Amino acid sequence: MRRIVRLVLGLTVLGLLGAVPAHAAPTIPKQLVERFQKNPYAPVPVIVQGTHGSSTRAVSDAVARSSSRALAVRGFRSVPAVAVELRAKDVQRLLRQPNVLSITEDAPMTSAESPGSPAYTNTQRWPLASQLSALWSTRDGARLELPAIAIVDTGIDASLDHFGGRVVAEVTLTSLPGNSAGDGSGHGTFVAALAAGSAPRYAGAAPTAPIVSLDVADDNGMSMTSDVIAAVDWILAHKDTHRIRVANFSLHSSQPSTFLFDPLSKAVERLWLAGVVVVASAGNYATDGQPSGVPFAPANHPLVLTVGAADIGASATTSDDTAAPWSAHGYTLDGFAKPELAAPGRYLVAPVSRNAFLATERPWSVVEPGYMRLSGTSFAAPLVAGAAAQLLALRPEWTPDQVKGALMVSAARTAASGVALGVGELDARAAAAVTDPPNPNLALAPFVAGGVLDGER
């Protein structure tokens, strides 16, 4: 049924833009077609993705043959795709080119917003509720070597003592103006501290993990889809150099999509299949706890580990925990239930730079100079990313599927109903005790061919 619906939509889109070509019709979201119709002469930033087996060069050539003017084309390695500005007339010509899978908008991304070892402390309840503090101590008399966590966000203020010189790489990839060095927003620093901070009273999930900062957003927290795909490209190229095994995406696209043709979904899919655990925040767009669906990339991809936000209330036990009322949950456009897992995500305190945009925008959330109390699935996700790094330190031979399986099979029960918090809430201690995790992505394995999940072409 999904294939029939997709083909009907493709024919409808082509009917709006021109005649149907002889080859398989590329997919174009309805909202993008409407944008071209509204102003056919205005250039629109898009991402043109090639079919399975094609190359970025082939897609770039197809774009060049379809445009009557010089264009700045940005190509990618993680997915056969290019980012470019096109007009309606260009798109009409492009639809007649072979090897084009989809044309999607290069849309703005949205920020999804007992003590352990004596060496690391956190006075909040979430380390106990998630059992992350149990993994802060040494094992077998020696501290384990954790893999690096890539934080794809607004950058990190690496000068803060929370990171102890463990920010091993800082890369700026945003194409937007108004971006300060480090982290002018504060969001990325907050996320990174929850994943891997080590300062007294504010230890993060994995306080010894190296951190890679990939700045894809301006100081207002705005980023473009192509910038995030470029971050995936960078991780793929440097994952072995920096031992990156986990990537955290506390952001989501502003346009709903199916993972079958969305270029960001395809990029993180490539990352997962290359051995990197991709953790994505579910989003903060639910209302009063009602199902919202999870239609946005990268959280909508069935392979990746999508994280919802739990409200742990006043206790450190999980049995009475509920879903935060704004934590997105439900089904993707492809019919997959999301999120798979939840972690504490309400009223968390972590550091930001004193001059960060978040601090000036929300002064009521500043609990003391340099620290804020914030809520969001953006901040639940890095707790799971840190837990994933801890598991990989214990079992470096595990694949992303095994890490996801261990975290899911060990999840703690909560008071939430339905799929609001996935299979349950993060229990890092229990996950570390799993020796033979099930593969939650096993049903997708028959559809993986040539390093990509190709369900249609």
Protein Blocks (a to p, Z undefined) as FASTA:
>chain_A
ZZmmmmmmmmmmmmmnoccdfbdcddddfklmmmmmmmmmbccdddddddehiafklmmm
mmmmmpcbdcdddddfkbgcddddddfklmmmmmmpghiabdcdddddddfbdcddfkbc
cfbfklmmnommmmmpceehiacdddddddddebpafkbmklnopafbdcdfbfbehiae
hjlnommmmmmmmmmpcbehiacfblmbccddddfbdfkopacfklmmmmmmmmmmmmmm
nopabdcddbddfbdcdfklpmklmmmmmmmmnopacdddfbjcbgehiaebjabcfklp
mkbccdddddekjafbfklpccdfklgcdddfkopacdfbdcdfehiacdddfkbmklmm
mmmlpmbghiacdedjklmmmmmmmmmmmmmmmmmmbcfklmmmmmmmmpccdfbehjln
onbdcdfklmmmpmbdcdfklmmmmmggghiacfkZZ
